[in-house]
Amino acid sequence: MFASFILGALAAWGAPQIEPQLKSQLARLLPDDDIPALEMRTITLAMALFVAACLASLLGSTSAVALTFGGLVGVLGPRGYQRYRMSKAPDYDA
């Protein structure tokens, strides 16, 4: 179960890093279609979570709830951490 959580978090964290490569591959496969940015991010996250689910299945840790929760933490975690860091640093220009 913990492995599924970690795989989900890594997949969600790594999705923005693999988005440019996936976008170029999809542009070759679908040359006439222009995929909007939000849709591209969703496709990338879904594919990353699919790969994480396959790896979790191979490892014998098939908890879908843990994988989904890990993905949620991987998506929202960096934003929450950035917001926490910004709240500690006062803005003297305002």
C-alpha positions as CSV (number, residue, x, y, z in Angstrom):
1,M,0.0,0.0,0.0
2,F,2.8,2.4,0.8
3,A,4.5,1.6,-2.5
4,S,1.4,2.6,-4.3
5,F,1.3,5.9,-2.5
6,I,4.9,6.6,-3.3
7,L,4.4,5.6,-7.0
8,G,1.4,7.9,-7.2
9,A,3.2,10.8,-5.7
10,L,6.2,10.3,-8.0
11,A,3.9,10.0,-11.0
12,A,2.1,13.2,-10.2
13,W,5.3,15.1,-9.4
14,G,7.0,13.8,-12.6
15,A,4.1,14.6,-14.9
16,P,5.2,18.2,-15.6
17,Q,8.7,16.9,-16.4
18,I,7.5,14.4,-19.1
19,E,4.9,16.7,-20.6
20,P,7.2,18.3,-23.3
21,Q,8.3,14.8,-24.5
22,L,4.7,13.6,-24.6
23,K,3.5,16.7,-26.4
24,S,6.1,16.2,-29.1
25,Q,5.1,12.6,-29.5
26,L,1.4,13.4,-29.7
27,A,2.2,16.2,-32.2
28,R,3.8,13.6,-34.5
29,L,0.9,11.2,-34.1
30,L,-1.9,13.8,-34.4
31,P,-0.4,16.6,-36.6
32,D,-3.7,18.3,-37.4
33,D,-5.0,18.5,-33.8
34,D,-3.9,21.3,-31.5
35,I,-4.3,20.0,-27.9
36,P,-5.1,22.8,-25.3
37,A,-2.6,23.2,-22.5
38,L,-5.0,22.1,-19.7
39,E,-6.0,19.0,-21.7
40,M,-2.3,18.2,-22.3
41,R,-1.6,18.4,-18.6
42,T,-4.5,16.1,-17.8
43,I,-3.4,13.6,-20.5
44,T,0.1,13.6,-19.1
45,L,-1.0,13.1,-15.5
46,A,-3.4,10.3,-16.5
47,M,-0.6,8.5,-18.5
48,A,1.9,8.9,-15.6
49,L,-0.6,7.5,-13.1
50,F,-1.4,4.6,-15.5
51,V,2.3,3.7,-15.7
52,A,2.5,4.0,-11.9
53,A,-0.5,1.7,-11.6
54,C,1.2,-0.9,-13.8
55,L,4.4,-0.7,-11.7
56,A,2.3,-1.1,-8.5
57,S,0.7,-4.1,-10.0
58,L,4.0,-5.6,-10.8
59,L,5.2,-5.0,-7.3
60,G,2.1,-6.6,-5.9
61,S,0.8,-3.4,-4.2
62,T,-2.5,-2.8,-6.0
63,S,-4.2,-0.3,-3.7
64,A,-6.1,2.1,-5.9
65,V,-6.9,4.4,-3.0
66,A,-3.3,4.8,-2.0
67,L,-2.2,5.4,-5.6
68,T,-4.9,8.1,-6.0
69,F,-4.1,9.7,-2.7
70,G,-0.4,9.7,-3.6
71,G,-1.2,11.3,-6.9
72,L,-3.2,14.0,-5.1
73,V,-0.3,14.6,-2.8
74,G,2.1,14.8,-5.7
75,V,-0.1,17.4,-7.5
76,L,-1.0,19.5,-4.5
77,G,2.1,19.0,-2.4
78,P,4.5,21.4,-4.2
79,R,1.9,24.1,-4.4
80,G,1.2,23.8,-0.6
81,Y,4.9,23.9,0.2
82,Q,5.4,27.0,-2.0
83,R,2.5,28.7,-0.3
84,Y,3.9,27.8,3.1
85,R,7.3,29.2,2.1
86,M,5.7,32.4,0.8
87,S,3.8,32.9,4.1
88,K,7.0,32.8,6.1
89,A,8.7,35.4,3.9
90,P,7.1,38.8,4.6
91,D,6.4,41.1,1.6
92,Y,7.8,44.5,2.5
93,D,6.9,46.0,-0.9
94,A,3.1,45.9,-0.2
